[in-house]
């Protein structure tokens, strides 16, 4: 998958994850980065834990869903580490 495809899938997945998770987004560039990293994380989880190979094959529904799931997981981890989100203690 080319870099442009990764960016487009990352943009879509990051935007969707930001909408689902609420609590303030990370901006356009942040959403793209979270989407691309979420795609890598989701692809790794799909391959190693579920033995589903080659999930990130281009701009298609499966790639977007894998990147979306990975982006949600990544946002959860970032919020747990950074204390950012709805249940933050001040």
Secondary structure, DSSP 4 states (H G I P E B T S, - for coil): --HHHHHHHHHHHHHHHHHHH-S---HHHHHHHHHHHHHHHHHHHHHHTT-------SSSHHHHHHHHHHHHHHHHHHHHHH--STT---
